[in-house]
Amino acid sequence: MSDGRLPRRRRWGRWVLGIVLACLLVAFGWVTIRGIGAVNNLQQVAQNSSQLKAAIAEGDLVRAGKYSESITRHAASARELTSDPVWQGFALIPWLGPNFRAVSEIAQIADDVSTEALAPMLAAADDIDLAGLGFSGGAIDLTPFGAVQAPLAQATAALDEAEERAVRIDADATLPPLADAVREMRSTVTEAATVVGTLHGASVLLPTMLGSTEPRYYVLAMQNNAELRSSGGIIGSIALLRAESGRITLERQASTVDFPPLDAPLPLSDSTVALFEDGPGRYLQNLTSIPDFAEAGPAIATRWQGVFGGQVDGVIAVDTVVAAHLMDAVGDLSFGPFTATSENVVSILLSEIYAAIPDPVVQDQVFAQAATGLLGAALSGADPQALLSSLAESAGENRIRIWSAHEDEQLLLAASSLGGTIPNDTDGISHVGVLLNDTTGGKMDYYASESVTTAIGVCDGRPTTQVRVTWTNDAPADAATSLPPYVTGGGNYGVPPGSVRTLITVFGPEGAPLSHTDLDGAEAPVQTTLLGARSAVQHDVVLAPGESATITVEFQGEGAGERVTRVVQTPTIDAPDATRHELRCAS
């Protein structure tokens, strides 16, 4: 007979369930309170980081020190709040877990950057006059650079590690507000790693490269993005710079007319010949088609010496967009019939000049005036901090490439973004690439645009990296008649006026074979080769005004699919901006 009470086993179960629920509620309240505190701390870190950047740009080390101390304090607090066992337990829960892990990882990265990168950087800043950065009368004081090499090396190592950790955070697995914060943090760390890495490289290389012990001579190749080549554009003008005791002067200005095609081409790598035949070995203008600047640089030096002789210690290649960044530091500039600002100089040099000045010889003269005027202004009257900022921005967009004839310097350059080499893959990061080379025979790439996305995953049971490139001709519908023949190519190379013809090369991660490629979903003739240990495929694409084409490439097997993917891109007029897409297997 029942007495109205639950059996002992059921009463025990409810009691246990109540205890569990109470613990969960307490735990949930605990992580909620700590989460709010952590987020508030990280928001303060973000705010202080912007203030720190502004203070350093103004040379105010007192304010910079205060912001750095605040960043360190709040980052440490955020890390402590997200490191306890309860928080880590919630990080294991499906669906919710990635959000807890992301906050914890952001806090750890912020704390490590503040202690291992910010502190040595600000200590190094004490040894450099941030108001002048060692500039005096157009020369750079090379003395302080030796003192800052070690702390900048420590900061660079810390930021490189932080960057690799940041890119491993799966932003797509988190809730939208947190996903945006992860991407913003990732972008900030990448920017800092690029800038500080460039400063470290400069501290090591600048004293000798700027002639601290003996004069140095560098060929400066200026590329035109309106006619794309792998490293930025066709060589439009070329000059020789002299560096001695930190002072840079322009020794000689030359035109591509001074470099007629060679009957016997320069020796080229097998991969370069496979992609471009012997054109780069015959034509100076095409040497920047070579994917690896460690091969292109010495070839440019050889061509210069073949015409003018003399000593060449290195080669520097820049593109037209660098001029826009530099003009943020030097101000307006007049050349030929134009008055250029940082806002319109790209349009003038890549488009307007061809309509205003039909004669190619006169165009070259105006290009030379622009280059000489800009270089002179940068070396004599530019604000040093603004100049450094513009160069850092250009380097971050992969618009500056340097090769040195001195082996010890070249080893350092090749390992940096300034060397123009294809980066080595690591355990956590792989690299793919998209190289653009115009064969229209005109200047139509001013009107072209690119979109690059990547995806990683598994297709047919094999790790897969997928690269998708969409290339668009944005020229006006009447481009054939409204644009000058010099811009359209006039049909002289078999391309209808107004159309754009482009060789688009996509290469994959190291060791991952090519498994599939298509053009707008259909098979198309391609050229394949190896760039070192990387498989590469090249499509030949012709687009009329308003048309676009999409290339999809898959690489499978060892080296593919398992790591964060970064994209090495030809720098076009717009800053490179590769994104991710959801993997849909094409093979």
C-alpha positions as CSV (number, residue, x, y, z in Angstrom):
1,M,0.0,0.0,0.0
2,S,1.4,3.4,-1.0
3,D,1.9,6.1,1.6
4,G,2.1,8.9,-1.0
5,R,5.9,9.1,-0.9
6,L,8.2,8.5,-3.8
7,P,10.4,5.4,-3.7
8,R,13.8,6.1,-2.1
9,R,15.6,5.6,-5.4
10,R,13.5,8.2,-7.2
11,R,13.9,10.7,-4.2
12,W,17.7,10.1,-4.4
13,G,17.7,10.7,-8.2
14,R,15.8,13.9,-7.8
15,W,18.1,15.1,-5.1
16,V,21.2,14.3,-7.2
17,L,19.6,16.0,-10.2
18,G,18.9,19.1,-8.1
19,I,22.5,19.2,-6.9
20,V,23.7,18.9,-10.5
21,L,21.4,21.7,-11.7
22,A,22.4,23.9,-8.9
23,C,26.1,23.3,-9.7
24,L,25.4,24.0,-13.4
25,L,23.6,27.2,-12.5
26,V,26.4,28.3,-10.2
27,A,29.0,27.4,-12.9
28,F,27.0,29.2,-15.6
29,G,26.7,32.3,-13.3
30,W,30.4,32.0,-12.6
31,V,31.5,32.0,-16.3
32,T,28.9,34.7,-17.1
33,I,30.4,37.1,-14.5
34,R,33.9,36.2,-15.5
35,G,33.1,36.4,-19.2
36,I,31.6,39.9,-18.8
37,G,34.8,40.9,-17.0
38,A,37.0,39.4,-19.6
39,V,35.1,41.0,-22.5
40,N,35.3,44.4,-20.8
41,N,39.0,44.0,-20.3
42,L,39.5,43.0,-23.9
43,Q,37.5,46.0,-25.1
44,Q,39.8,48.2,-23.1
45,V,42.8,46.5,-24.7
46,A,41.4,47.2,-28.1
47,Q,40.7,50.9,-27.2
48,N,44.2,51.3,-25.7
49,S,45.8,49.7,-28.7
50,S,44.3,52.3,-31.0
51,Q,45.5,55.1,-28.6
52,L,48.9,53.5,-28.3
53,K,49.3,53.5,-32.1
54,A,48.3,57.2,-32.3
55,A,50.7,58.1,-29.5
56,I,53.7,56.3,-31.2
57,A,52.8,58.0,-34.5
58,E,53.0,61.3,-32.7
59,G,56.3,60.4,-31.0
60,D,54.8,60.8,-27.5
61,L,56.5,58.0,-25.5
62,V,55.0,59.2,-22.2
63,R,51.5,58.6,-23.4
64,A,52.5,55.4,-25.2
65,G,54.0,54.1,-22.0
66,K,50.7,54.7,-20.1
67,Y,48.7,53.0,-22.8
68,S,51.1,50.1,-22.8
69,E,50.8,49.7,-19.0
70,S,47.0,49.7,-19.3
71,I,47.1,47.1,-22.1
72,T,49.3,44.9,-20.0
73,R,47.1,45.2,-16.9
74,H,43.8,44.5,-18.8
75,A,45.2,41.7,-20.9
76,A,46.6,39.9,-17.8
77,S,43.2,40.3,-16.1
78,A,41.3,38.9,-19.2
79,R,43.7,36.0,-19.3
80,E,43.2,35.2,-15.5
81,L,39.4,35.4,-15.9
82,T,39.4,32.9,-18.7
83,S,41.9,30.4,-17.4
84,D,40.2,28.7,-14.5
85,P,39.0,25.0,-14.7
86,V,35.3,26.0,-14.9
87,W,35.8,28.2,-17.9
88,Q,38.0,25.5,-19.5
89,G,35.2,23.0,-18.8
90,F,32.7,25.1,-20.7
91,A,35.1,25.3,-23.6
92,L,34.5,21.5,-24.1
93,I,30.8,21.8,-24.6
94,P,29.6,21.3,-28.2
95,W,28.4,24.4,-30.0
96,L,29.1,26.7,-27.0
97,G,32.7,25.5,-26.5
98,P,34.3,27.3,-29.5
99,N,33.1,30.7,-28.1
100,F,34.7,30.1,-24.7
101,R,37.9,28.9,-26.3
102,A,38.0,31.9,-28.6
103,V,37.7,34.4,-25.8
104,S,40.3,32.5,-23.8
105,E,42.7,32.4,-26.8
106,I,42.2,36.1,-27.6
107,A,43.0,36.9,-23.9
108,Q,46.2,34.8,-23.9
109,I,47.4,36.3,-27.2
110,A,46.7,39.8,-26.0
111,D,48.6,39.1,-22.7
112,D,51.6,37.6,-24.5
113,V,51.8,40.4,-27.1
114,S,51.7,43.0,-24.3
115,T,54.5,41.5,-22.3
116,E,56.7,39.9,-25.0
117,A,56.3,42.4,-27.9
118,L,55.1,45.8,-26.6
119,A,57.6,46.0,-23.7
120,P,60.7,45.4,-25.7
121,M,59.4,47.6,-28.6
122,L,58.9,50.6,-26.3
123,A,62.2,50.0,-24.7
124,A,63.7,50.1,-28.2
125,A,61.8,53.3,-29.0
126,D,63.8,55.1,-26.2
127,D,66.9,54.7,-28.4
128,I,65.3,56.3,-31.5
129,D,64.2,59.8,-32.0
130,L,60.6,59.1,-33.0
131,A,60.1,62.8,-34.0
132,G,62.7,62.5,-36.7
133,L,63.6,58.8,-37.0
134,G,67.2,59.8,-37.4
135,F,66.6,62.0,-40.5
136,S,68.8,65.0,-40.8
137,G,69.3,67.0,-44.1
138,G,68.0,64.1,-46.2
139,A,70.2,61.5,-44.6
140,I,69.4,58.8,-42.1
141,D,71.5,58.5,-38.9
142,L,72.4,54.8,-38.9
143,T,73.9,54.7,-35.4
144,P,70.8,53.8,-33.4
145,F,69.8,50.8,-35.5
146,G,72.4,48.4,-33.9
147,A,71.0,49.1,-30.4
148,V,67.4,48.2,-31.3
149,Q,68.0,45.0,-33.2
150,A,67.7,42.6,-30.2
151,P,64.5,44.0,-28.8
152,L,62.9,44.2,-32.2
153,A,63.9,40.6,-32.9
154,Q,62.2,39.6,-29.6
155,A,59.0,41.6,-30.6
156,T,59.0,40.1,-34.1
157,A,59.2,36.5,-32.8
158,A,56.4,37.2,-30.3
159,L,54.2,38.8,-32.9
160,D,54.9,36.0,-35.5
161,E,53.9,33.4,-32.9
162,A,50.8,35.4,-31.9
163,E,49.8,35.8,-35.6
164,E,50.0,32.0,-36.2
165,R,48.0,31.4,-33.0
166,A,45.4,34.0,-34.1
167,V,44.8,32.5,-37.5
168,R,44.2,29.1,-35.9
169,I,41.1,30.4,-34.0
170,D,38.1,29.2,-35.9
171,A,36.0,32.4,-36.2
172,D,33.4,30.7,-38.2
173,A,32.5,28.4,-35.3
174,T,31.7,31.4,-33.0
175,L,28.7,33.6,-32.6
176,P,28.7,36.6,-35.0
177,P,29.8,39.4,-32.6
178,L,32.7,37.3,-31.4
179,A,33.6,36.2,-34.9
180,D,33.9,39.8,-35.9
181,A,36.2,40.4,-32.8
182,V,38.4,37.4,-33.7
183,R,38.8,38.7,-37.3
184,E,39.6,42.2,-36.1
185,M,42.1,40.9,-33.6
186,R,43.7,38.7,-36.3
187,S,43.9,41.7,-38.7
188,T,45.5,43.9,-36.0
189,V,48.1,41.2,-35.0
190,T,48.9,40.6,-38.7
191,E,49.4,44.3,-39.3
192,A,51.6,44.6,-36.2
193,A,53.7,41.6,-37.2
194,T,54.2,43.0,-40.7
195,V,55.2,46.5,-39.4
196,V,57.5,45.3,-36.6
197,G,59.0,42.6,-38.9
198,T,59.8,45.3,-41.4
199,L,61.3,47.5,-38.7
200,H,63.4,44.6,-37.5
201,G,64.6,43.8,-41.0
202,A,65.4,47.5,-41.5
203,S,67.4,47.6,-38.2
204,V,69.5,44.7,-39.4
205,L,69.9,45.6,-43.1
206,L,69.7,49.3,-43.3
207,P,73.2,50.2,-41.9
208,T,75.1,48.2,-44.5
209,M,72.6,48.6,-47.3
210,L,72.6,52.4,-46.9
211,G,76.3,52.5,-47.2
212,S,77.6,52.7,-43.6
213,T,80.9,51.2,-44.7
214,E,81.0,51.9,-48.4
215,P,78.8,53.3,-51.1
216,R,76.0,51.0,-52.4
217,Y,74.2,51.2,-55.8
218,Y,70.6,49.9,-56.3
219,V,68.5,49.6,-59.4
220,L,65.0,50.9,-58.8
221,A,62.4,49.3,-61.1
222,M,59.0,51.1,-61.2
223,Q,56.1,48.8,-62.1
224,N,52.9,49.8,-63.9
225,N,49.8,48.0,-62.4
226,A,47.8,48.9,-65.5
227,E,49.7,46.1,-67.3
228,L,50.0,43.4,-64.6
229,R,53.0,41.1,-64.0
230,S,53.5,38.6,-61.2
231,S,55.2,41.1,-58.8
232,G,52.9,44.0,-59.6
233,G,53.3,45.3,-63.2
234,I,55.4,45.8,-66.3
235,I,58.6,47.7,-65.7
236,G,57.7,51.2,-66.9
237,S,60.8,53.1,-65.8
238,I,64.1,52.3,-64.2
239,A,66.8,54.2,-62.3
240,L,70.0,53.8,-60.3
241,L,70.2,55.0,-56.7
242,R,73.4,55.6,-54.7
243,A,73.5,55.1,-50.9
244,E,76.3,56.3,-48.8
245,S,76.4,57.0,-45.0
246,G,72.6,57.0,-44.9
247,R,72.1,59.5,-47.7
248,I,70.3,58.3,-50.9
249,T,70.7,60.1,-54.2
250,L,69.4,59.5,-57.7
251,E,72.4,58.6,-60.0
252,R,70.8,57.9,-63.3
253,Q,67.3,57.8,-64.8
254,A,66.7,55.5,-67.7
255,S,63.8,54.4,-70.0
256,T,62.8,50.9,-71.1
257,V,63.8,52.1,-74.6
258,D,67.4,51.9,-73.4
259,F,66.9,48.2,-73.1
260,P,66.1,46.6,-76.5
261,P,65.1,42.9,-76.6
262,L,68.0,40.4,-76.4
263,D,68.7,38.1,-79.2
264,A,69.9,35.5,-76.8
265,P,67.6,35.4,-73.7
266,L,69.0,35.4,-70.1
267,P,68.9,32.0,-68.5
268,L,65.6,31.3,-66.7
269,S,64.3,28.6,-64.4
270,D,62.3,25.8,-65.9
271,S,59.1,26.9,-64.1
272,T,59.5,30.5,-65.6
273,V,59.9,29.1,-69.1
274,A,57.0,26.7,-68.6
275,L,54.7,29.7,-67.7
276,F,56.1,32.5,-69.9
277,E,58.4,30.9,-72.4
278,D,61.6,33.0,-72.9
279,G,59.8,36.4,-72.8
280,P,61.2,37.5,-69.4
281,G,64.7,36.6,-70.6
282,R,64.4,38.8,-73.7
283,Y,62.4,41.8,-72.5
284,L,63.3,43.9,-69.5
285,Q,59.6,44.9,-69.1
286,N,58.7,41.2,-68.5
287,L,61.3,40.3,-65.9
288,T,58.7,41.0,-63.2
289,S,56.6,38.1,-64.6
290,I,59.0,35.8,-62.8
291,P,57.2,34.6,-59.7
292,D,60.2,34.6,-57.4
293,F,62.0,37.9,-57.0
294,A,65.1,36.0,-55.9
295,E,65.3,35.1,-59.6
296,A,63.9,38.3,-61.1
297,G,66.2,40.6,-59.1
298,P,69.6,39.4,-60.4
299,A,68.2,39.3,-63.9
300,I,67.2,43.0,-63.7
301,A,70.7,43.8,-62.3
302,T,72.2,41.9,-65.3
303,R,70.2,43.9,-67.8
304,W,71.2,47.2,-66.2
305,Q,74.9,46.3,-66.2
306,G,74.6,45.1,-69.8
307,V,73.7,48.6,-70.8
308,F,75.3,50.9,-68.3
309,G,77.9,48.7,-66.6
310,G,79.0,49.6,-63.1
311,Q,78.4,48.2,-59.7
312,V,74.9,47.0,-58.7
313,D,74.4,45.9,-55.1
314,G,70.7,45.2,-55.3
315,V,67.4,45.7,-57.0
316,I,64.3,47.3,-55.6
317,A,60.9,46.9,-57.3
318,V,57.9,49.1,-56.4
319,D,54.5,49.6,-58.0
320,T,52.4,52.7,-58.8
321,V,50.3,52.4,-55.6
322,V,53.5,53.0,-53.6
323,A,53.5,56.5,-55.1
324,A,50.0,57.1,-53.6
325,H,51.2,55.9,-50.2
326,L,54.3,58.1,-50.3
327,M,52.3,61.1,-51.3
328,D,50.5,60.9,-48.0
329,A,53.9,61.8,-46.5
330,V,55.3,64.3,-49.1
331,G,52.1,66.1,-50.2
332,D,51.1,67.2,-53.7
333,L,53.4,66.9,-56.6
334,S,53.4,68.5,-60.1
335,F,54.8,66.8,-63.2
336,G,54.1,67.4,-66.9
337,P,50.6,68.9,-67.2
338,F,49.4,67.3,-63.9
339,T,49.1,68.2,-60.3
340,A,48.8,65.0,-58.3
341,T,47.6,64.2,-54.8
342,S,47.6,60.9,-53.0
343,E,44.0,60.5,-54.0
344,N,44.4,61.0,-57.8
345,V,48.0,60.0,-58.6
346,V,47.1,56.4,-59.4
347,S,44.4,57.5,-61.8
348,I,46.8,60.0,-63.4
349,L,49.7,57.5,-63.8
350,L,47.6,54.5,-64.8
351,S,44.8,56.1,-66.9
352,E,44.6,59.8,-67.5
353,I,48.1,60.2,-68.8
354,Y,47.4,58.0,-71.9
355,A,44.5,60.2,-72.9
356,A,46.2,63.5,-72.2
357,I,49.6,62.5,-73.8
358,P,49.2,60.1,-76.7
359,D,53.0,60.0,-77.5
360,P,54.6,57.1,-75.6
361,V,58.0,58.8,-75.7
362,V,56.5,61.9,-74.0
363,Q,54.7,59.6,-71.6
364,D,58.0,58.1,-70.5
365,Q,59.4,61.6,-69.9
366,V,56.4,62.5,-67.7
367,F,56.8,59.2,-65.8
368,A,60.5,60.0,-65.3
369,Q,59.5,63.5,-64.0
370,A,57.0,62.0,-61.6
371,A,59.5,59.4,-60.3
372,T,62.3,61.9,-59.9
373,G,60.1,64.5,-58.2
374,L,58.5,61.9,-55.8
375,L,61.9,60.4,-54.9
376,G,63.4,63.8,-54.3
377,A,60.5,64.9,-52.1
378,A,60.6,61.7,-50.1
379,L,64.3,62.0,-49.5
380,S,64.4,65.6,-48.6
381,G,61.2,67.1,-47.3
382,A,58.9,64.3,-46.2
383,D,57.8,63.9,-42.6
384,P,59.9,60.9,-41.3
385,Q,57.1,59.2,-39.4
386,A,54.6,59.6,-42.2
387,L,57.2,58.3,-44.6
388,L,57.8,55.3,-42.5
389,S,54.1,54.7,-42.2
390,S,53.7,54.9,-46.0
391,L,56.5,52.4,-46.6
392,A,55.1,50.0,-44.0
393,E,51.7,50.2,-45.6
394,S,53.3,49.5,-49.0
395,A,55.3,46.6,-47.6
396,G,52.2,45.2,-46.0
397,E,50.4,45.1,-49.3
398,N,53.4,43.3,-50.9
399,R,54.2,46.3,-53.1
400,I,58.0,46.5,-52.3
401,R,60.4,43.8,-53.3
402,I,64.2,43.8,-52.7
403,W,67.0,41.6,-53.8
404,S,70.6,42.0,-52.6
405,A,73.7,40.9,-54.4
406,H,75.3,40.3,-51.0
407,E,74.6,36.8,-49.8
408,D,74.2,37.5,-46.1
409,E,71.7,40.3,-46.8
410,Q,69.8,38.2,-49.3
411,L,69.3,35.4,-46.8
412,L,67.5,37.8,-44.5
413,L,65.5,39.4,-47.3
414,A,64.4,36.1,-48.7
415,A,63.0,35.1,-45.3
416,S,61.0,38.3,-45.1
417,S,58.0,39.7,-47.0
418,L,60.3,42.3,-48.7
419,G,62.2,39.5,-50.4
420,G,59.4,38.7,-52.9
421,T,59.9,35.0,-52.4
422,I,57.1,32.4,-51.9
423,P,56.9,31.8,-48.1
424,N,57.6,28.3,-46.7
425,D,54.7,26.5,-45.3
426,T,54.7,25.7,-41.5
427,D,52.9,23.2,-39.3
428,G,50.0,25.6,-38.8
429,I,49.9,27.7,-42.0
430,S,50.1,26.8,-45.7
431,H,50.4,29.2,-48.6
432,V,48.7,29.3,-52.0
433,G,49.1,31.9,-54.7
434,V,47.4,33.8,-57.5
435,L,49.7,35.4,-60.1
436,L,48.3,37.7,-62.8
437,N,50.1,38.5,-66.0
438,D,48.6,40.6,-68.8
439,T,49.0,39.7,-72.4
440,T,46.6,42.3,-73.9
441,G,49.5,44.5,-74.9
442,G,47.9,47.6,-73.5
443,K,47.0,49.1,-70.2
444,M,43.6,47.6,-69.6
445,D,44.3,46.2,-66.1
446,Y,43.3,49.6,-64.7
447,Y,39.8,48.5,-65.4
448,A,40.1,44.9,-64.1
449,S,39.3,43.6,-60.7
450,E,40.0,40.3,-58.8
451,S,38.3,38.3,-56.1
452,V,40.1,35.4,-54.4
453,T,38.6,33.0,-51.9
454,T,39.9,29.7,-50.4
455,A,38.5,26.7,-48.6
456,I,40.0,23.7,-46.8
457,G,38.4,20.4,-45.9
458,V,38.1,16.8,-47.2
459,C,37.0,15.7,-50.7
460,D,36.8,12.0,-51.7
461,G,38.4,11.2,-48.4
462,R,41.5,13.3,-49.0
463,P,42.6,16.6,-47.4
464,T,41.8,19.3,-49.9
465,T,42.7,23.0,-50.4
466,Q,40.5,24.8,-52.9
467,V,41.3,28.2,-54.5
468,R,38.7,30.2,-56.4
469,V,39.6,33.3,-58.5
470,T,37.1,35.5,-60.2
471,W,38.5,38.0,-62.7
472,T,36.4,40.8,-64.1
473,N,36.8,43.3,-66.9
474,D,35.1,46.5,-65.6
475,A,36.0,48.6,-68.7
476,P,33.1,50.6,-70.2
477,A,31.0,48.9,-72.9
478,D,32.4,51.3,-75.5
479,A,36.1,50.8,-74.4
480,A,37.1,49.8,-77.9
481,T,36.4,53.3,-79.2
482,S,36.4,55.5,-76.0
483,L,39.8,54.5,-74.8
484,P,43.1,55.3,-76.6
485,P,44.7,52.4,-78.7
486,Y,47.7,52.6,-76.4
487,V,45.4,51.5,-73.6
488,T,43.4,48.9,-75.4
489,G,46.4,47.5,-77.3
490,G,44.6,48.3,-80.6
491,G,44.2,44.7,-81.4
492,N,48.0,44.5,-82.2
493,Y,48.4,41.3,-80.1
494,G,45.3,39.5,-81.3
495,V,43.1,40.7,-78.5
496,P,40.0,42.7,-79.5
497,P,40.1,46.3,-78.4
498,G,38.4,46.7,-75.0
499,S,39.0,43.1,-74.0
500,V,41.5,41.9,-71.4
501,R,43.6,38.9,-71.8
502,T,45.3,37.5,-68.7
503,L,47.4,34.6,-67.8
504,I,46.1,33.5,-64.3
505,T,48.4,31.2,-62.4
506,V,47.3,29.4,-59.2
507,F,49.8,27.5,-57.1
508,G,49.0,25.3,-54.1
509,P,50.5,24.3,-50.8
510,E,53.9,22.6,-50.7
511,G,53.7,18.9,-51.6
512,A,50.0,18.9,-52.6
513,P,49.4,17.7,-56.1
514,L,46.9,19.4,-58.4
515,S,43.7,17.4,-58.5
516,H,41.2,19.5,-60.3
517,T,40.8,22.8,-62.2
518,D,38.1,24.4,-64.3
519,L,37.1,27.6,-65.9
520,D,33.5,28.6,-65.2
521,G,32.8,25.0,-64.3
522,A,34.1,23.6,-67.6
523,E,37.4,22.0,-68.6
524,A,39.8,24.4,-70.4
525,P,43.3,24.2,-71.8
526,V,45.9,24.9,-69.1
527,Q,49.7,25.0,-68.5
528,T,51.1,23.2,-65.5
529,T,54.4,23.3,-63.8
530,L,56.1,23.1,-60.4
531,L,57.2,26.1,-58.4
532,G,59.7,24.3,-56.2
533,A,57.5,21.8,-54.3
534,R,54.3,23.5,-55.3
535,S,52.0,22.5,-58.1
536,A,50.9,25.4,-60.4
537,V,48.3,25.7,-63.1
538,Q,47.9,28.5,-65.5
539,H,44.7,29.6,-67.4
540,D,44.6,31.9,-70.4
541,V,41.5,34.1,-70.0
542,V,40.0,36.6,-72.4
543,L,37.2,38.9,-71.2
544,A,35.1,41.5,-73.1
545,P,33.9,44.6,-71.2
546,G,31.5,43.6,-68.5
547,E,32.5,39.9,-68.5
548,S,34.0,37.9,-65.7
549,A,35.3,34.4,-65.3
550,T,35.8,32.1,-62.3
551,I,38.7,29.6,-62.0
552,T,38.4,26.9,-59.4
553,V,41.5,24.9,-58.5
554,E,41.8,22.0,-56.0
555,F,45.0,20.5,-54.5
556,Q,44.7,17.3,-52.6
557,G,46.9,15.0,-50.5
558,E,49.7,15.7,-48.1
559,G,50.1,19.4,-47.4
560,A,46.5,20.3,-48.3
561,G,43.4,20.9,-46.3
562,E,44.6,20.7,-42.8
563,R,46.0,24.2,-42.1
564,V,45.0,27.8,-42.2
565,T,45.6,29.0,-45.7
566,R,47.2,32.3,-46.7
567,V,47.2,33.7,-50.2
568,V,50.2,35.2,-52.0
569,Q,48.7,37.6,-54.6
570,T,49.9,39.9,-57.4
571,P,49.3,43.4,-56.0
572,T,46.7,45.0,-58.1
573,I,45.5,48.6,-57.8
574,D,43.2,47.6,-54.9
575,A,44.8,46.1,-51.8
576,P,44.7,42.3,-51.8
577,D,41.8,40.9,-49.7
578,A,41.4,37.1,-49.9
579,T,38.5,35.6,-48.0
580,R,37.2,32.1,-47.2
581,H,34.3,30.2,-48.7
582,E,32.6,27.0,-47.8
583,L,34.2,24.0,-49.4
584,R,32.1,22.4,-52.2
585,C,34.1,19.6,-53.8
586,A,34.6,20.1,-57.5
587,S,36.6,17.0,-58.2
